[in-house]
Amino acid sequence: MKQLLSFIVISMMLVVCQNASAREKATKPAKPSALQCAAFSPYVGKLNPDYGAHPSKELIDQLLDKLIKETPFRCIMTYGVMNGLEYTFAAAEARHIKVIAIIWLDDDIAVNSRSITAGIEVAKAYPKTIIKLSCGSEVRTRHNYAFDGEITRCIDALRNAGVSQPITTIDTWWEWCNRVSPCHITNFGAKVDWIGINVFPWWENKHSDVLPCTPANKAADFHIARIEQLRRTYPGKEIILTEFGWPNGPEGGIETNKFTQQRCGVAGKKNQALVVKSTFKKLAEKGWSGVVFEAFSENWKPGEEGDFGNFWGICQGEPPYTCLRF
C-alpha cells in the first residue's frame, strides 16, 4: 500500500510539473529568428553608382539567382530605393528573399526627399519582403553631424506615413557609441526601433590606435565584443551586425596601422572564409543577426579603400560571379 501511495504521489507531482512547464512554454515569448544576410549592391563590372547606366532588371535577377544557387543567403540588405534599385524588392519577393532596405541619404537635400518618398512607397508595397528599414548608412561617418537633421527628417517621415517596418539609422559601432569609450547613448537612441552597427576590424587595423591589431582568426570575437558593448549601452534594443567582412584579395595583401605600424590584417580567400563562417557561427549560437559585406565585389569602390576596396564580395564582381562555398 505504501508503495502504491508513493507511486500515486510521484505521478501527481510529475503531472503538476509537466503542466507548469507547459504553461511556462505557452506564456514565454518566442525568440525571433536570427537573420543571416548579405549586403547586396548590383554595381558589378563597370557600373558605378555615381554616374552612367543603372543596374538593369536582368542583371538584378541574374545576381539574385546566383546568390540563391551558390550561397545559403535568403536575406539581403540593399543600399537605395531609386535609379533602378527599386526593382530589387519585386525581384526579392518573387524569390522569397527578405530585405533590410536602406533609404540612401547624402548631402543633396532634394535627392534625399525623393529617396524618402520612394522608400515609403516600397515599404508599403512590399511589407512582407522588406522587414526592416534604415534612414541612411554611415551618414555620420561620412558627414560628421552635418546631416543629423536629414536622418531625423527621414525617421519622422516614415513614422508619419505609418510604415509597418521597424526603423533605424545604420552606422559604425563607434558612432553608435557616440565616439567615446565606454559607449554613451546617442541622440538617435530613443528615436529608433533597432540599432544597426557596421564593424570592420580590417579597417581598425589600419586607422585605430585603440584596437589596432585583430587578425582574421580573432575577427569573430571582435564582432561579438562590439555587439555586447552596444547591447549594454542600449538595453532592450535589438542590435544587428549590419556590416562585417574581410577582403579576399589581393592575396596576401597587408594593411599597416598608421599609429602603431602593426601589420595584422592579411587579405585572402582563406581568411575571408574564416571570418565570415566563424562570425555567423558565433552569431547563431547567441541568436543574433548579421549581414556579411558584401554579396558581390564592386570595381568602382573609391580610392581611399586602397588596393582592397574591390575584394570584399563573397561572390566575384565579374561574370560568372563565382561565389565562396559555404
C-alpha positions as CSV (number, residue, x, y, z in Angstrom):
1,M,0.0,0.0,0.0
2,K,2.8,2.4,0.9
3,Q,4.5,1.7,-2.4
4,L,1.2,2.4,-4.2
5,L,0.7,5.6,-2.3
6,S,4.2,6.7,-3.1
7,F,3.7,5.9,-6.8
8,I,0.4,8.0,-6.8
9,V,2.1,10.9,-5.1
10,I,5.1,10.9,-7.5
11,S,2.8,10.6,-10.5
12,M,0.7,13.6,-9.4
13,M,3.9,15.6,-8.8
14,L,5.1,14.8,-12.4
15,V,1.7,15.9,-13.8
16,V,1.9,19.2,-11.9
17,C,5.5,19.8,-13.1
18,Q,4.6,19.0,-16.7
19,N,1.6,21.3,-16.6
20,A,3.7,24.1,-15.1
21,S,6.3,23.6,-17.7
22,A,3.6,23.7,-20.5
23,R,2.2,26.9,-19.1
24,E,5.7,28.4,-19.0
25,K,6.3,27.5,-22.6
26,A,3.0,28.9,-23.7
27,T,3.5,32.2,-21.9
28,K,7.2,32.7,-22.7
29,P,7.5,34.9,-25.8
30,A,9.2,33.2,-28.8
31,K,12.7,34.3,-29.6
32,P,12.8,35.9,-33.1
33,S,14.8,34.0,-35.7
34,A,18.3,35.3,-36.3
35,L,18.9,36.7,-39.7
36,Q,21.9,35.7,-41.8
37,C,22.0,38.2,-44.7
38,A,24.3,39.5,-47.4
39,A,24.8,43.2,-48.4
40,F,23.6,43.5,-51.9
41,S,24.7,46.2,-54.3
42,P,24.4,45.3,-58.1
43,Y,27.1,47.7,-59.2
44,V,29.3,45.0,-60.7
45,G,31.6,45.1,-63.6
46,K,31.9,48.6,-65.0
47,L,28.8,50.0,-63.3
48,N,29.2,53.0,-60.9
49,P,26.5,54.4,-58.6
50,D,27.8,58.0,-59.2
51,Y,27.4,58.1,-63.0
52,G,26.4,56.2,-66.1
53,A,23.9,53.4,-66.6
54,H,21.8,52.0,-63.8
55,P,21.7,48.3,-63.0
56,S,19.2,46.6,-65.2
57,K,16.3,44.3,-64.1
58,E,18.0,41.5,-66.0
59,L,21.3,42.0,-64.0
60,I,19.5,42.2,-60.7
61,D,17.6,38.9,-61.5
62,Q,20.9,37.3,-62.5
63,L,22.7,38.3,-59.4
64,L,19.9,37.2,-57.0
65,D,19.6,33.9,-58.8
66,K,23.4,33.4,-58.4
67,L,23.2,34.2,-54.7
68,I,20.4,31.7,-54.2
69,K,22.1,29.0,-56.2
70,E,25.6,29.2,-54.7
71,T,25.1,30.6,-51.2
72,P,22.8,29.9,-48.2
73,F,21.6,33.5,-48.0
74,R,17.9,34.2,-48.3
75,C,18.1,37.7,-46.9
76,I,19.8,40.8,-48.3
77,M,20.5,44.4,-47.3
78,T,20.1,47.0,-50.0
79,Y,21.6,50.4,-50.5
80,G,19.0,52.6,-52.1
81,V,15.5,52.7,-53.5
82,M,15.9,54.6,-56.8
83,N,17.8,54.6,-60.0
84,G,16.8,51.0,-60.9
85,L,17.4,49.7,-57.4
86,E,13.6,49.8,-56.7
87,Y,13.2,46.7,-58.9
88,T,15.2,44.7,-56.3
89,F,12.2,44.4,-54.0
90,A,9.9,42.9,-56.6
91,A,12.7,40.5,-57.6
92,A,13.4,39.6,-54.0
93,E,9.7,39.0,-53.2
94,A,9.5,36.7,-56.3
95,R,12.3,34.6,-54.8
96,H,11.1,34.7,-51.2
97,I,14.2,36.7,-50.1
98,K,13.8,39.0,-47.1
99,V,15.2,42.5,-47.3
100,I,16.7,45.1,-44.9
101,A,16.2,48.3,-47.0
102,I,18.4,51.3,-46.6
103,I,17.0,54.7,-47.7
104,W,20.1,56.3,-49.0
105,L,20.8,59.8,-47.6
106,D,23.6,62.1,-48.6
107,D,24.4,65.8,-48.9
108,D,21.8,66.7,-51.5
109,I,18.6,67.6,-49.7
110,A,16.4,67.4,-52.8
111,V,17.6,63.9,-53.7
112,N,17.1,62.9,-50.1
113,S,13.5,64.0,-50.3
114,R,12.9,61.8,-53.4
115,S,14.7,58.9,-51.7
116,I,12.5,59.2,-48.6
117,T,9.3,59.3,-50.7
118,A,10.4,56.3,-52.7
119,G,11.4,54.5,-49.5
120,I,7.9,54.9,-48.1
121,E,6.4,53.7,-51.4
122,V,8.4,50.4,-51.5
123,A,8.0,49.8,-47.8
124,K,4.2,49.9,-48.2
125,A,4.3,48.0,-51.4
126,Y,6.4,45.1,-50.0
127,P,5.5,44.8,-46.3
128,K,6.3,41.1,-46.1
129,T,9.5,41.3,-48.0
130,I,11.1,44.4,-46.6
131,I,11.4,43.5,-42.9
132,K,13.5,46.4,-41.6
133,L,14.3,50.0,-42.7
134,S,17.3,52.3,-42.2
135,C,17.4,56.0,-42.7
136,G,20.8,56.2,-44.3
137,S,24.0,54.3,-43.8
138,E,27.1,55.8,-42.1
139,V,25.8,59.3,-42.6
140,R,27.7,60.5,-39.5
141,T,30.8,58.6,-40.5
142,R,30.7,60.3,-43.9
143,H,29.5,63.8,-42.9
144,N,30.1,64.2,-39.2
145,Y,26.9,65.7,-37.6
146,A,26.1,68.0,-40.6
147,F,23.1,65.9,-41.7
148,D,21.6,64.6,-38.5
149,G,18.6,66.7,-39.4
150,E,18.2,64.6,-42.6
151,I,18.2,61.4,-40.6
152,T,15.6,62.8,-38.2
153,R,13.5,64.0,-41.2
154,C,13.6,60.6,-42.7
155,I,12.6,58.8,-39.5
156,D,9.8,61.3,-38.9
157,A,8.5,60.8,-42.4
158,L,8.4,57.1,-42.1
159,R,6.6,57.3,-38.8
160,N,4.1,59.8,-40.2
161,A,3.5,57.6,-43.2
162,G,2.7,54.7,-41.0
163,V,5.1,52.1,-42.4
164,S,5.0,48.8,-40.6
165,Q,8.7,48.0,-40.6
166,P,11.0,48.8,-37.6
167,I,13.3,51.8,-38.3
168,T,16.9,52.7,-37.6
169,T,19.9,54.6,-39.0
170,I,22.9,52.3,-39.6
171,D,26.3,53.5,-38.7
172,T,29.6,52.2,-37.4
173,W,29.8,50.8,-33.9
174,W,31.9,53.8,-32.9
175,E,29.3,56.3,-34.0
176,W,26.6,54.3,-32.1
177,C,29.0,54.5,-29.0
178,N,28.9,58.3,-29.5
179,R,32.6,58.3,-30.2
180,V,33.6,57.5,-26.6
181,S,34.7,54.5,-24.6
182,P,32.9,53.2,-22.7
183,C,29.9,53.8,-25.0
184,H,27.4,56.5,-24.4
185,I,23.9,56.7,-25.9
186,T,23.5,58.9,-29.0
187,N,20.6,61.3,-29.6
188,F,19.2,58.7,-32.0
189,G,18.9,56.0,-29.4
190,A,15.4,57.0,-28.4
191,K,14.2,57.6,-31.9
192,V,14.9,54.2,-33.5
193,D,13.4,50.7,-33.1
194,W,16.6,48.8,-33.6
195,I,20.3,49.5,-34.0
196,G,22.5,48.6,-37.0
197,I,26.2,48.6,-36.4
198,N,29.0,48.2,-39.0
199,V,32.1,46.5,-37.6
200,F,35.3,46.1,-39.6
201,P,38.4,45.0,-37.7
202,W,40.2,45.2,-41.0
203,W,39.9,49.0,-41.0
204,E,40.5,49.2,-37.3
205,N,43.8,47.5,-38.1
206,K,44.7,50.5,-40.3
207,H,43.1,53.5,-38.6
208,S,42.6,52.8,-34.9
209,D,45.1,53.5,-32.1
210,V,42.8,51.8,-29.6
211,L,42.1,48.5,-31.3
212,P,45.0,48.3,-33.8
213,C,45.6,44.6,-34.2
214,T,42.9,42.0,-34.9
215,P,44.0,39.1,-37.2
216,A,41.4,37.1,-39.1
217,N,41.2,34.3,-36.6
218,K,40.2,36.9,-33.9
219,A,37.7,38.8,-36.0
220,A,34.6,36.9,-35.0
221,D,35.4,37.6,-31.3
222,F,35.9,41.3,-32.2
223,H,32.5,41.4,-33.8
224,I,30.8,39.8,-30.8
225,A,32.6,42.1,-28.4
226,R,31.3,45.2,-30.2
227,I,27.7,43.9,-30.2
228,E,28.0,43.2,-26.5
229,Q,29.1,46.8,-25.9
230,L,26.1,48.1,-27.7
231,R,23.7,45.7,-26.0
232,R,24.9,47.1,-22.7
233,T,24.5,50.7,-23.9
234,Y,21.1,50.2,-25.4
235,P,19.3,47.6,-23.3
236,G,16.0,46.4,-24.8
237,K,17.1,47.4,-28.4
238,E,17.9,44.7,-31.0
239,I,21.5,45.1,-32.1
240,I,22.2,43.8,-35.6
241,L,25.7,43.5,-37.1
242,T,24.7,45.2,-40.4
243,E,28.1,45.0,-42.0
244,F,31.1,42.8,-41.4
245,G,33.6,41.1,-43.6
246,W,37.2,40.6,-44.8
247,P,38.8,41.2,-48.2
248,N,39.7,38.2,-50.3
249,G,42.4,40.0,-52.1
250,P,44.9,41.0,-53.3
251,E,46.0,37.6,-52.0
252,G,48.4,38.1,-49.1
253,G,47.9,41.9,-49.1
254,I,48.6,43.6,-45.7
255,E,47.4,46.9,-44.2
256,T,49.8,48.8,-41.8
257,N,48.4,50.6,-38.8
258,K,49.2,54.3,-39.2
259,F,49.7,54.7,-35.4
260,T,51.5,51.6,-34.3
261,Q,52.9,50.3,-37.6
262,Q,51.5,46.8,-36.7
263,R,50.6,44.6,-39.7
264,C,47.8,42.4,-38.5
265,G,45.3,42.2,-41.4
266,V,46.1,39.8,-44.2
267,A,43.8,39.6,-47.2
268,G,43.0,36.4,-48.9
269,K,40.2,33.9,-49.7
270,K,41.0,31.6,-46.8
271,N,40.9,34.4,-44.3
272,Q,37.7,35.8,-45.8
273,A,36.0,32.4,-45.5
274,L,37.3,32.1,-41.9
275,V,36.0,35.4,-40.8
276,V,32.6,35.0,-42.5
277,K,31.9,31.5,-41.3
278,S,33.2,31.9,-37.7
279,T,31.3,35.1,-37.3
280,F,28.0,33.6,-38.5
281,K,28.6,30.6,-36.2
282,K,29.1,32.8,-33.1
283,L,26.1,34.9,-34.0
284,A,23.9,31.9,-34.5
285,E,24.9,30.5,-31.1
286,K,23.7,33.7,-29.5
287,G,20.6,34.1,-31.7
288,W,21.9,37.4,-33.1
289,S,21.5,38.6,-36.7
290,G,24.3,39.7,-39.1
291,V,24.9,40.9,-42.6
292,V,28.1,40.0,-44.4
293,F,29.7,42.7,-46.5
294,E,29.2,42.0,-49.3
295,A,27.4,39.7,-51.8
296,F,29.3,40.8,-55.0
297,S,32.6,42.7,-55.2
298,E,32.4,46.1,-56.8
299,N,35.1,47.5,-59.0
300,W,34.0,51.2,-58.6
301,K,34.9,51.3,-54.9
302,P,36.7,54.6,-54.0
303,G,40.4,55.0,-53.9
304,E,40.6,55.6,-50.1
305,E,40.0,51.9,-49.7
306,G,43.3,51.3,-51.3
307,D,44.1,48.0,-53.1
308,F,41.4,46.2,-51.1
309,G,38.2,48.1,-52.0
310,N,37.0,45.8,-54.8
311,F,37.8,42.5,-53.0
312,W,35.0,42.3,-50.4
313,G,32.4,40.2,-52.2
314,I,31.7,36.6,-51.2
315,C,30.9,36.4,-54.9
316,Q,33.1,37.8,-57.7
317,G,32.1,41.1,-59.3
318,E,32.6,39.8,-62.9
319,P,30.9,37.0,-64.8
320,P,30.4,34.2,-64.0
321,Y,30.1,35.7,-60.5
322,T,31.6,32.7,-58.7
323,C,30.8,32.6,-55.0
324,L,32.5,31.4,-51.9
325,R,31.4,27.9,-51.0
326,F,29.8,27.6,-47.5
